[in-house]
Amino acid sequence: GFSAAELTGEENADEIRMGADGRPEFLSNHAGGILGGISTGQPIVARFAVKPTSSILTTRRSIDADGQEVDVMTKGRHDPCVGIRAVPIGEAMIACALADHFLRHRGQTGRG
């Protein structure tokens, strides 16, 4: 997840051991199921974040084209939260990325 950016490689690495059934088994899933663009066989975990909208209705300090300090206020009708619309967009982007990897795999191996 996002917190991985604050970890060292040693803290974030997913270690592998042999499971009781004789198959490789990951001890963690910090990579979210994908290492180097290849599925590890673990659940794929993806998250995304949305920044707050910049068009707020309170006055903000800024500067004009001449570098003079001015106060600006957004006028008109604006969405207080773009996150509601961002969810289906994020889901579609993730679906496209997964489909891309599926098609690359199929193109390289001939298997689906």
C-alpha positions as CSV (number, residue, x, y, z in Angstrom):
1,G,0.0,0.0,0.0
2,F,0.9,3.7,0.2
3,S,2.8,3.1,3.5
4,A,5.4,0.9,1.6
5,A,7.0,4.2,0.4
6,E,8.2,4.8,4.0
7,L,9.6,1.3,4.5
8,T,13.0,-0.1,3.7
9,G,13.4,-2.9,1.2
10,E,14.1,-5.3,4.1
11,E,10.8,-4.3,5.8
12,N,8.7,-4.5,2.6
13,A,10.1,-7.7,1.0
14,D,7.7,-10.7,0.7
15,E,9.5,-13.8,1.9
16,I,8.8,-17.3,0.5
17,R,8.8,-20.7,2.3
18,M,7.6,-24.2,1.4
19,G,4.1,-24.7,2.6
20,A,2.8,-27.8,4.4
21,D,1.5,-29.0,1.0
22,G,5.0,-28.8,-0.6
23,R,4.1,-25.7,-2.6
24,P,5.8,-22.3,-2.3
25,E,4.0,-20.0,0.1
26,F,4.5,-16.3,0.7
27,L,4.7,-15.1,4.3
28,S,3.2,-11.7,3.5
29,N,1.7,-9.9,0.5
30,H,3.3,-6.4,0.7
31,A,3.6,-6.3,-3.1
32,G,-0.1,-6.7,-3.6
33,G,0.1,-9.9,-5.5
34,I,2.3,-8.6,-8.3
35,L,6.2,-8.6,-8.4
36,G,8.0,-7.2,-11.4
37,G,4.7,-7.2,-13.4
38,I,4.2,-11.0,-12.7
39,S,1.4,-12.4,-10.5
40,T,2.7,-14.1,-7.4
41,G,-0.5,-16.2,-7.2
42,Q,-1.6,-14.2,-4.1
43,P,-4.7,-11.9,-4.1
44,I,-4.1,-8.8,-6.2
45,V,-4.5,-5.7,-4.0
46,A,-4.8,-2.3,-5.6
47,R,-5.7,1.0,-3.9
48,F,-5.9,4.6,-5.2
49,A,-6.3,8.0,-3.7
50,V,-8.1,11.1,-4.8
51,K,-6.9,14.6,-3.9
52,P,-9.4,17.1,-2.6
53,T,-11.0,19.3,-5.2
54,S,-9.3,22.6,-5.7
55,S,-12.4,24.6,-6.6
56,I,-13.6,25.4,-3.1
57,L,-16.0,28.3,-2.3
58,T,-13.8,30.0,0.3
59,T,-11.5,32.9,-0.6
60,R,-7.9,31.9,-1.2
61,R,-4.7,34.0,-1.4
62,S,-3.0,34.1,-4.8
63,I,-1.1,36.4,-7.1
64,D,-2.1,37.9,-10.5
65,A,-0.2,37.9,-13.8
66,D,1.8,40.9,-12.5
67,G,2.8,39.2,-9.3
68,Q,0.5,41.3,-7.1
69,E,-1.2,39.6,-4.2
70,V,-4.9,39.1,-4.7
71,D,-7.8,37.2,-3.1
72,V,-9.6,34.7,-5.4
73,M,-12.9,32.9,-4.9
74,T,-14.3,30.2,-7.2
75,K,-17.8,31.1,-8.4
76,G,-20.4,29.0,-10.0
77,R,-21.5,25.4,-9.4
78,H,-18.8,23.0,-8.5
79,D,-18.7,19.5,-7.0
80,P,-17.8,19.4,-3.3
81,C,-16.5,15.8,-3.8
82,V,-15.0,14.4,-6.9
83,G,-14.4,11.1,-5.1
84,I,-17.9,9.8,-6.0
85,R,-17.1,9.9,-9.7
86,A,-13.5,8.8,-9.2
87,V,-14.4,5.3,-8.0
88,P,-15.8,3.9,-11.3
89,I,-12.9,5.7,-13.2
90,G,-10.3,4.0,-10.9
91,E,-12.0,0.6,-11.2
92,A,-12.0,1.0,-15.0
93,M,-8.3,1.9,-15.0
94,I,-7.4,-1.1,-12.9
95,A,-9.5,-3.3,-15.2
96,C,-7.6,-2.0,-18.2
97,A,-4.2,-2.6,-16.6
98,L,-5.2,-6.2,-15.6
99,A,-6.5,-6.8,-19.1
100,D,-3.3,-5.4,-20.6
101,H,-1.2,-7.9,-18.5
102,F,-3.5,-10.8,-19.4
103,L,-3.2,-10.0,-23.1
104,R,0.6,-9.6,-22.8
105,H,0.8,-13.0,-21.1
106,R,-1.4,-14.6,-23.8
107,G,0.7,-13.0,-26.5
108,Q,4.0,-14.2,-25.0
109,T,2.9,-17.7,-24.1
110,G,-0.1,-18.5,-26.3
111,R,-2.0,-19.4,-23.2
112,G,-5.0,-17.7,-21.6
